[in-house]
Amino acid sequence: MIKCAELVKPVYDLMRTHLMSQGFLQGDETPYQVLQEPGKSAQSKSYIWVARSITRCDTPIVVYAYANTRSGKFAQSLYSGFPGVLQCDGYAGYNLLGDTITRVGCWAHVRRKFFDDFKNTKQMTPGLKLLNQMFAFERDWASLDSVSRLNKRQQELKPLIERFWQWCDQADDLPKDRLGKALAYAQGQRAALNRVLDYGEIDLSNNASERNMKSYVIGRKNWLFSTSPKGAEANAIWMTIVETARANGVDPRDYITQLLEIVSQLPTFAKAESLEACLPWKSMSIDSSVKTIA
């Protein structure tokens, strides 16, 4: 698996290059265990990061990356060369990305925290009611083009968000209870959350990247861990291949079969056009074009 991952890594690298050239991205990360990691115990945490296209992208790409840390320095490395808009949660590690990247918050994270309070108290706060209305609007606008959705957000979503912040400012709760924590999280992300009003392309939530991460977590329940960093890197490469194929409506098994057959015949330093033809949104042309180019 590691050797085959090394074989297809040029395609993986090309996917990442294409991803970082897009204007809008979403990202997330999750803990992962690597048993034989230099300088760390087998029980220590490593991480798998995911960066993906927004749901409205015509050529969606999902890139997973292994890191032995959750440090913001790895976020800098992962998003190197990306000067656009990134939607992510409130994890402080993303703060190191700097001013070249515009961060947009995730309203689903905010709503979950208020919903946790509702499950505990059985009382729906005005804030949660406003959040539910925001997401109801977004469902209604899902089929609109980005310009139309932006207009709707300015006309109808903006007043709801303003009312939500007014309620947050007036709320008075103990900081250690569920509602207090929900309020603190929302207020801490206020500027990033408000930026959803500036774009029609990006979603109200970061759920798309979380669904991709859930795919990895389900896999992790089966393989449990990686023995070595090389194994973790191989996992990230293969999950990138699988999830990007799926995102483009291509059967992963067929794509991998075809990819291995073709890439194994390419020279060590394959021409750029050879690798381009191997991308899943161009996979229908893999057969003849790559063999001819190679």
N, C-alpha and C positions, 0 to 999 in steps of 0.2 A: 504493500500500500504506500509506503514511503517512497520507494523508487518510482512508482507510477505517478505519485504526486509531483515528484521532481520533474518527471517527463512533461506534465501538463502545466507546470508553474509558469512558463512564458505566457500561456493563455490567461492564467490567473492574474499575472502582472498587468497584462493588457486590459483586462476587465477593470482593474483598479485605476489604471490611467484614464480609461473612458469615464469611469464613475467620477473621478475628481475633476473632470472637465465640465460636469453638469452644474447648473446654477443653484439647485436645491437638493439637499440631502437630509436623511434622517439617521440617527445613530443610537446605539445602546451597548451595554456590556454585561457580562455575567461571570461569576466565579467558575474556575475550572481547576482540576487537580492534575499535577504532573509529578510522578513519583521520583524520578531521578533528575531533578533540576539542580544544576550547579549552585552551591551556596545556600540551598534551601532544604528544609525538611520535607519529607513526603506528605506531611499533613498540611503544609502551608498552601495558601491560595495563589493560583495564577488566574489569568482572565482570558476570556474570548470576547473580542469586540466585534460589532457588526456596524457597517456603514452601508446604506442602501439609497436607491433612487426614491423620489417621491412617487406616490401611487399614480400620478398623472403622466409620468414619463413614458414616452413611446418605446424606449429601449431600456427597460428596467434592469438594474444590476444589483446584486446582493453580495457584498464582500465581507467575509469573516477574517479575522486576524488574531493570532495568538500573541499574548504578551505575558511576561512573568510578573507584571505589575499592573495596578490600576492607576498608576500615576498619570498626571496630566501631560507628562513628557511623552508618553506613548500616544496620547491623543494628538499631540503636535505632529508626531511622526506619521500617524495614520492619515491625518487630514492635510499633510504637507502638499502644497500646491493648489489647495482648494480655497478660492477667494469668495465663495458664495454664502448661501443661507443654510444653516444647519439647525434642524429641529431635534432637541434632545431633552432629557430630564434635567433636574436641578443639581446633578452631581458636580461638586466643586472642581473636579479634575478638568472639566471642559473650560474652566476659566483661563487656563494657560493658552488657549487657542488665539487669544489676542483680538485686536480690532480688525484684522483682515477678514474675519469670519463673523457674520451676523447670526446670533443665536436666537431661536424662537422657542418658547416654552411649550409644554404639553399640558393642555387643559384636562386631559383624561387623568393625569396624575393628581391634579387638584381635586377633581370630582371624586376619585376613589377615597381620598382622605376624608372628605365630608360625608361620603357614604358610609365609611367605617363608623363615624359618629352616629349616623342614623341607625345603623344596625344595633348599636349599643343602647341608644336612648329611645328608639322607636318614634322619634320626633324629627320631622323634616324641617330643617332650618330654611329661612328665606334664601340663603346663599345656595343651598343645594337645589332649590326650586329654580333659581336663575340658571344654574349650570345645566340642569336638565333641559331647560328651554333653549339654551345655546346649542346643545347637541341635537335637539329636535330640528332646529333651523338648518344645521349642517347636513342632516340627513335629507331634508327637502331640497337642498341646493347641490346635492352630490352630482347631479347630471349636468349642471351648468358649466359653461366654459370658465376659465380662470378670471377673465375680465368681469363677467357677469357675477361670479361668486364674490369677487372683491367689492363690487358695487353693493351687493346685498349685505355684505359684512359692514360696510360703512353706514348703510342706511338702517339696518335692523339689528345687527349683532353689537355694534358699538354702544348703543344705549343700554343694552343688557349688561355689557361688561362694566360700564360706568356705574350702573345701579349695584352690581356685585361689589365693586370696590367701595362704594359708599357704605354698603352694609358691613363689609369687613372693617372699615375704619371705625364704625360705631360699635362693633361687637366688643364685649368685655368678658373674657373668659380666662380661667386659670391656664397658664401656659403648658401645664403638664397633662391636661386631659386631652381626649381625642379632638375635640373641637378646637382647643387652643393650638394643638400641633398643626391641624389643618389650616387654621388662619395664619400661623407663622410661616408655613411652607408657601402658601399662596402669596403672602406679602413679600417674601424673599425672592419670588420669581416674577414679581409684578411687571417689571420692564420687559422681560423676555416674553411673558404671556401676552402682553398688549401688542407685540409685534405681529401677531396673527392678523391684525387689522390692516397691516401694510401689504399683504400678499394674498392673491387669490389662488396661487398655485399650491401652496402648502396646506396640509390638513389641520384641523383643530387639535388633533392628537397625534402622538407618536406611535400609535398602536401597530402600524405596519411593520416597523422595525422590531417591536416587541413580539409580534407573531413570528418573524424570522428567528428571533432568539428562542422562542418557545420550541421551534423545530429542533434547534441545537440541544435544548434542555431535554427534550424527549429522547434524542439520540444518546445523550449523556447517561440517561437512566439505563441504557443497554450496555454501553462500553465503559461506563463508570469513570474512567480516567485515561490519561496517556502515560506510557512508561517514560518517555523522553520528550524533550522539546521538539525534536524532529517529528515525533509522532503527533504532537499537538499541532504543529505546522501543517502536517499532512491532512489532519482532520479539518482544519480551517480551509485548506485548498479544496478538498472534496465537497465540503458543505457549500462553498462558494459556487462550485460547478453545478451542484444539484439544485440549489435554490435559485440561481440565476436562470437555469434552464426552465424550471417550473414557472418562474415569473414571466417568461417569454412564451409560455404555452407549449414548450417542447418537452417531450417525455425524457426524463433524466437518464433512464437506462439506455434508450436508443442514442441519446446524445453522447454519453460516455463511451459507448461501444464504438461509435463513429469517430469520436475524438481520439481515442487511443489508437485506432487503426491508422488514422491520418498523421497525427503528430509523431508517432514512432517512425514514420518514413521521412520526416523532414530533417534537413541538415542541422547540425548543432547550433549554428547561428542562422536561424530561418529568416527569410525575408519578411518584412512587416506585413506585406499583403497576404502572405501565406497564413500568418497568425490571425489576421483580421477575418479571413474567410472561415476560421474555426469558431468564431463567436456564436453563441446560441441563436441570436436573432438573424444570423446569416447561415444557420446550419443546413438549410436546404441546399446551399450551394457548395457545401464542403466536398462532396464526392469528386466532381470532375475538376473544379477550379484549383483546389489545392494540389492535386496530383500533377496538374499541368504546370503550376507555378514552381512546385518543388523540382 
